[in-house]
Amino acid sequence: MKLKNGHILAFILIVATILRTYDLFNIPFTHDEFSALFRLQFDNFSELIANGVRIDGHPAGIHVFLYYWTALFGQAEWAVKLPFILFGIVSIWFVFKIGKLWKNETVGLIAGSFMAVSQFTVMYSLIARPYISGLFFSLLMVFFWSKLVLHPTKRFYRNLAGFVLGASLCTYNHHFSMLFAVIVGLSGLFLIERKFLLRYILAGLAVFILYLPHLEILLYQMKMGGVEGWLAKPSNDFLWRFIQFMFNYSWWFLSLTLVLIVYGFWKGKRKVEVKTYLIFGAFFLIPFFVGFFYSKYVNAVLQFSVLIFSAPYLYFLIFGHLKTQKFQKNVVIVLSVLTFGIVSLVFERQHYKLFYENYYRYSLLDYEKFLPEEEQVPMVIDARQDIVEYYAKEQEFTKEFIWYSDFQSKNEFVKFLEDNTKEKNFFYLSLDVASDPSIIPLVQNYYPNIVKLENYFNGTNYLFSAKEVASPIENRELISEIDFSGEINIGWSGFTNDFIKNQTLIFDKSVEWGPVFERDIKLIVKSKNDFVDVVVSFGNNDDIEDVMLVMEITNDNEENHWTGVPLTKLEGISNIFGSLKLADIKTPLNGKLKVYVWNKSKESFSIESIKIFWRKGNPFIYGLFYPIH
């Protein structure tokens, strides 16, 4: 049997299938999937639309599909995810076919190979949300659209029907896949032969008519605005970071890409087809620019996931100049792409560790792993309750624990810690990505030693000890301290000895600003995911109300990030804690850290010391989407 490019494609699809079905029955739900599944608990279709779809911000298509799919096949993780895994695999076949239609089989094989091993597409194939489905629908649309544009006389009405079907599915899938369908549809007006133009326009009208039942939901959702409650406006380097994500943040993988690009120019003598580059450039860039400027000036909507519908066309842009290669060369190219991609996916990106070891599941499992033979110790969890409760039920977890949100105030939490240190040497704490970072230094005021620690994407679990242990985990380091004893450490300024009495700095109505600590942030921390903790010790008898601990990160003397922590005294403790989570600050390592006390209302109180700590962060906290630090 003579081997052909079709066999290479089959091999790519087998590799893609293995990467997407590895340990199929243990693939966990993501936070986003839980949010969708919890909105499926309705008795009828009308309630689903009113209370599950309208409030979500996404079109109804995938949510309605999940409603009926889970009714038929249940909510086991693998059963819910299976259609989306299939969408991801078949999408690779469509990428090959589109590459072949517009360029040649070599271009299609290369694009398909990158799609098979990119963490971007592997991960979203495992998430039952309207991203990989939208990629499949948009590729289905572009496949038939390409045939209409390139070969209109061949099976015109079948291809027209396929285009209408794909475009309609895009409109019901996601607002960005609908935007992509509009871009493709408008492009066709300039490309299709004139004698077919009227029928093409009527096809577009059919797509619009099919969307009319959903129009009211769209208008309602547009009034909701964006998701700036949790999504930041994009930075100017967003596109470059997205491209890095597509290539697994791997310089080796990017280097191979560059080699293939150079090889194509070196060996290729093809005439540059400006039209196709304009088409693929528009398909890739217009959705980005629309999302970028809308997010900058209206509401934040741009994130990596919404660019998945346009992502394949980057591969056609950068590899489209390669001419058809012989079978043997195609084998070498594809094997190189798959090898570099798999190595970067598994080892550099640690995809299977980060994705499969779900923080919410392990927030409970780690308690039993950390304390297999211990009696019940205090256990506090600060995470999304409905997800943790889902796993507590699944695991039949019977240990008692307390939600951090159940504490009415920090004073109540301090009292809890104080009472437990008298009876319990150990304390278990689980914090998710949204937790207050100052919880850790507060806990370490009572339980200073970390015995065990596990980091995950989206959270961290700790076991603390009040007593000294043989080999504690060293997670912090004192960077600087000022105790007004006469010695001034490097970085401090802005005060005089006139206000120091008995090694205490006295504030009164004449003093608004306390001492200032200023230093390059990169000299303090070791990673973008680290923390800066500040501990301010007050005089025991002071009563303060309107005083702020200010932590700034500035660039070129311009304020870049400002955090003000109200210095409200805690009962029974003279220390007050503030923390900076650098992972949530744009370009923090390029600036200066400035820390000071602001006596906003010019009250009278005293400060005994200020300590600044570096604390090691979780390298995986955003590791599925950003570089692991």
Residue pairs with C-beta under 8 A, 6 or more apart in sequence:
3 327
4 327
5 105
5 109
5 327
5 330
8 109
8 327
8 330
8 331
8 334
9 93
9 96
9 108
9 109
9 112
11 334
12 92
12 96
12 109
12 112
12 113
12 116
12 334
12 338
13 89
13 92
13 93
13 116
15 116
15 117
15 338
15 342
16 88
16 89
16 92
16 115
16 116
16 117
17 89
19 116
19 117
19 122
19 342
19 345
20 85
20 88
20 89
20 122
20 125
20 126
21 85
22 352
23 352
23 356
24 78
25 77
25 78
26 77
26 356
27 77
27 78
27 81
27 126
27 355
27 356
28 77
28 355
28 356
28 358
28 361
29 37
29 77
29 80
29 128
29 358
30 127
30 358
31 360
31 384
31 387
31 458
32 127
32 129
33 80
33 127
33 128
33 129
34 384
34 386
34 387
34 390
36 56
36 62
36 63
36 66
36 128
36 129
37 66
37 70
37 75
37 80
38 386
39 51
39 52
39 56
39 63
40 48
40 52
40 63
40 66
40 67
40 70
42 48
42 51
42 52
42 67
45 64
45 67
48 63
48 64
48 67
49 60
49 64
49 217
52 63
52 67
53 59
53 60
53 63
53 64
53 217
54 217
54 220
54 221
55 224
56 63
56 221
57 221
57 224
57 227
58 130
58 174
58 175
58 221
59 130
59 171
59 172
59 173
59 174
59 175
59 178
59 214
59 217
59 218
60 172
60 214
60 217
61 130
61 133
61 169
61 172
61 173
62 128
62 129
62 130
62 133
62 173
62 174
65 83
66 80
66 128
69 80
69 83
70 79
70 80
73 79
73 80
80 128
81 126
81 127
81 128
83 128
83 133
84 124
84 125
84 126
84 127
84 128
84 129
84 132
84 133
85 125
85 126
87 125
87 132
87 133
87 135
87 136
88 121
88 122
88 124
88 125
88 126
88 132
88 135
88 136
89 125
90 136
91 115
91 121
91 132
91 135
91 136
91 139
92 112
92 115
92 116
93 112
94 136
94 139
94 140
94 142
94 143
95 108
95 111
95 112
95 115
95 139
95 312
95 315
96 105
96 108
96 109
96 111
96 112
97 108
97 143
98 108
98 139
98 142
98 143
98 146
98 312
98 316
99 105
99 107
99 108
99 109
99 110
99 111
99 112
99 315
99 316
100 107
100 108
101 143
101 146
101 147
101 150
102 146
102 150
102 276
102 279
102 280
102 316
102 320
103 276
103 316
103 320
103 322
104 322
104 323
104 324
105 324
105 330
106 322
106 323
106 324
106 325
106 329
106 330
106 333
107 316
107 319
107 320
107 322
109 330
109 333
109 334
110 260
110 315
110 319
110 322
110 333
110 334
110 337
111 312
111 315
111 316
111 319
113 333
113 334
113 337
113 338
113 341
114 246
114 247
114 315
114 337
114 341
115 121
115 312
115 315
116 338
116 341
117 248
117 337
117 338
117 340
117 341
117 342
117 344
117 345
118 246
118 247
118 248
118 341
118 345
119 245
119 248
119 344
119 345
119 349
119 351
119 624
120 245
120 246
120 304
120 308
120 311
121 132
121 135
121 308
121 311
122 345
122 351
123 351
123 355
123 624
124 131
124 132
124 135
124 305
124 308
125 132
126 355
129 305
130 173
130 174
130 177
131 174
131 305
131 306
131 308
132 308
133 173
134 170
134 173
134 174
134 176
134 177
134 180
134 308
134 309
135 308
135 309
135 311
135 312
137 166
137 169
137 170
137 173
137 177
138 166
138 170
138 177
138 180
138 181
138 184
138 309
139 166
139 312
140 162
140 165
140 166
140 169
141 162
141 163
141 165
141 166
141 167
141 169
141 170
141 181
141 184
142 166
142 184
142 283
143 162
143 166
144 159
144 160
144 161
144 162
144 163
144 165
144 166
145 159
145 163
145 166
145 184
145 188
147 154
147 155
147 159
147 162
148 156
148 159
148 160
148 163
148 188
148 192
148 196
148 200
149 188
149 191
149 192
152 192
152 193
152 196
156 196
156 199
160 199
160 200
160 203
163 203
164 203
164 206
164 207
164 210
166 181
167 181
167 184
167 185
167 204
167 207
168 207
168 210
168 211
170 177
170 178
170 180
170 181
170 309
171 177
171 178
171 181
171 207
171 210
171 211
171 214
172 211
172 214
174 306
174 309
175 218
176 287
176 291
176 306
176 307
176 309
177 309
179 287
179 290
180 283
180 287
180 309
180 310
181 207
183 282
183 283
183 286
183 287
184 283
185 204
185 207
187 279
187 282
187 283
188 200
189 197
189 200
189 201
191 275
191 279
192 200
225 299
226 295
226 298
226 299
226 300
226 301
227 299
227 300
227 301
228 299
228 300
231 300
231 301
231 303
232 300
232 586
233 295
233 296
233 300
234 291
234 292
234 295
234 296
234 300
234 302
235 241
235 586
235 587
238 292
238 302
239 288
239 292
241 626
242 288
242 304
242 307
243 314
244 254
244 627
245 304
245 625
245 626
246 311
246 314
247 253
247 254
247 257
247 344
248 341
248 344
248 345
248 348
248 349
249 344
249 348
249 349
249 626
249 627
250 340
250 344
250 348
250 349
252 340
252 343
252 344
252 348
253 340
253 341
253 344
256 336
256 337
256 340
257 318
260 319
260 322
260 333
260 337
261 318
261 319
261 321
263 322
264 319
264 321
264 322
264 323
265 321
267 322
267 323
268 321
268 322
268 323
269 323
270 321
270 323
272 321
273 320
276 316
276 320
277 317
277 320
280 313
280 314
280 316
280 317
280 320
281 313
281 317
283 310
283 313
284 310
284 311
284 313
284 314
284 317
285 310
286 310
287 306
287 307
287 309
287 310
288 302
288 307
288 310
291 301
291 302
291 306
291 307
292 302
294 301
294 302
295 301
295 302
304 625
325 333
345 351
346 352
349 623
349 628
350 620
350 623
350 628
351 624
354 456
354 457
354 620
354 623
354 624
355 457
355 624
357 456
357 457
358 456
359 383
359 432
359 456
359 457
359 458
359 459
359 460
360 383
360 384
360 387
360 388
360 390
360 391
360 432
360 458
360 459
361 391
361 395
362 454
362 456
362 461
363 381
363 383
363 388
363 391
363 430
363 432
363 459
363 461
364 388
364 391
364 392
364 395
364 397
364 399
365 395
366 430
366 452
366 454
366 461
367 379
367 399
367 401
367 428
367 430
367 461
368 399
370 428
370 451
370 452
370 461
370 463
371 377
371 426
371 428
371 463
374 426
376 399
376 400
377 424
377 425
377 426
377 427
377 428
378 402
378 416
378 420
378 424
378 426
378 427
378 428
379 399
379 400
379 401
379 402
379 428
379 429
379 430
380 401
380 402
380 403
380 404
380 427
380 428
380 429
380 430
381 388
381 401
381 402
381 403
381 404
381 429
381 430
382 403
382 404
382 405
382 429
382 430
382 431
382 432
382 435
382 436
382 439
383 430
383 431
383 432
383 435
383 459
384 432
385 403
385 405
391 397
401 428
402 416
404 413
404 435
404 439
407 413
407 416
410 442
410 568
410 570
411 570
411 571
413 442
414 442
414 570
414 571
414 572
414 573
415 571
415 572
417 427
417 442
417 443
417 445
417 446
417 447
418 446
418 572
420 427
420 446
421 446
421 447
421 466
424 466
425 465
425 466
425 467
426 447
426 451
426 463
426 464
426 465
426 466
427 443
427 446
427 447
427 463
427 464
427 465
427 466
428 461
428 462
428 463
428 464
429 439
429 443
429 461
429 462
429 464
430 459
430 460
430 461
430 462
431 439
431 440
431 459
431 460
431 461
431 462
432 458
432 459
433 458
433 459
433 621
433 622
435 459
436 579
437 531
437 533
437 579
437 580
437 581
438 533
438 565
438 577
438 578
438 579
440 462
440 531
440 533
440 579
440 615
441 476
441 533
441 535
441 577
441 579
441 613
441 615
442 577
443 462
443 464
444 450
444 464
444 476
445 573
445 575
445 577
446 466
447 464
447 465
447 466
448 464
448 466
449 464
449 465
449 466
449 467
449 468
449 469
449 472
450 462
450 463
450 464
450 465
450 472
450 473
450 475
451 463
451 464
451 465
451 469
451 472
451 473
452 462
452 463
452 473
453 460
453 461
453 462
453 463
453 473
453 475
454 460
454 461
455 618
455 619
455 620
455 621
456 618
456 620
457 620
457 621
457 622
457 623
457 624
458 621
459 618
459 621
460 618
460 621
465 472
475 615
475 616
476 533
476 613
476 614
476 615
476 616
477 613
477 614
478 611
478 612
478 613
479 519
479 524
479 612
479 613
479 614
480 489
480 490
480 491
480 492
480 517
480 519
480 611
480 612
481 489
481 609
481 610
481 611
481 612
482 488
482 489
482 492
482 515
482 517
482 609
482 610
483 503
483 608
483 609
484 500
484 503
484 504
484 505
484 607
484 608
484 609
485 503
490 519
491 517
491 518
491 519
492 515
492 516
492 517
493 515
493 516
493 518
494 513
494 514
494 515
494 516
494 596
495 505
495 514
495 515
499 505
499 506
499 507
499 511
500 506
503 608
504 539
504 606
504 607
504 608
505 514
505 515
505 606
505 607
505 608
506 604
506 606
507 514
507 547
507 597
507 599
507 603
507 604
507 605
507 606
507 607
508 602
508 604
509 602
509 604
510 602
511 599
511 602
512 598
512 599
512 600
512 602
513 596
513 597
513 598
513 599
514 596
514 597
514 598
514 599
514 607
514 610
515 596
515 597
515 610
516 594
516 595
516 596
517 593
517 594
517 595
517 596
517 610
517 612
518 592
518 593
518 594
518 595
519 592
519 593
520 591
520 592
520 593
521 532
521 553
521 582
521 588
521 589
521 590
521 591
521 592
521 593
522 589
522 590
524 532
524 593
524 612
524 614
525 531
525 532
525 582
525 589
525 614
526 614
526 616
527 582
527 616
527 617
527 619
527 629
528 582
528 583
528 588
528 589
528 617
528 629
529 582
529 583
529 617
529 618
529 619
529 621
529 622
529 629
530 582
530 614
530 615
530 616
530 617
531 579
531 580
531 581
531 582
531 614
531 615
531 616
531 617
532 551
532 579
532 580
532 582
532 593
532 612
532 613
532 614
532 615
533 577
533 578
533 579
533 612
533 613
533 614
533 615
534 549
534 551
534 577
534 578
534 579
534 595
534 610
534 611
534 612
534 613
535 575
535 576
535 577
535 609
535 610
535 611
535 613
536 549
536 567
536 575
536 576
536 577
536 578
536 597
536 607
536 609
536 610
537 574
537 575
537 607
537 608
537 609
537 610
537 611
538 544
538 567
538 569
538 574
538 575
538 576
538 605
538 606
538 607
538 608
539 574
539 605
539 606
539 607
539 608
540 574
542 569
542 604
542 605
542 606
543 569
543 605
544 567
544 568
544 569
544 603
544 605
545 568
545 601
545 603
546 566
546 600
546 601
546 603
547 566
547 567
547 597
547 598
547 599
547 600
547 601
547 603
547 605
548 564
548 565
548 566
548 567
548 597
548 598
548 600
549 564
549 565
549 567
549 576
549 578
549 595
549 597
549 598
550 562
550 563
550 564
550 565
550 594
550 595
550 596
550 597
550 598
551 562
551 563
551 564
551 565
551 578
551 580
551 593
551 594
551 595
552 559
552 560
552 561
552 562
552 563
552 593
552 594
552 595
553 560
553 561
553 580
553 585
553 588
553 591
553 592
553 593
553 594
554 560
554 591
554 592
554 594
555 587
555 590
555 591
555 592
560 585
560 586
560 587
560 591
561 585
561 586
561 588
561 591
563 578
563 580
564 598
565 576
565 578
567 576
567 597
568 576
569 576
570 576
574 608
579 615
580 593
581 617
582 588
582 589
582 617
583 617
583 621
583 622
595 610
595 612
597 607
597 610
599 605
617 629
619 628
619 629
620 628
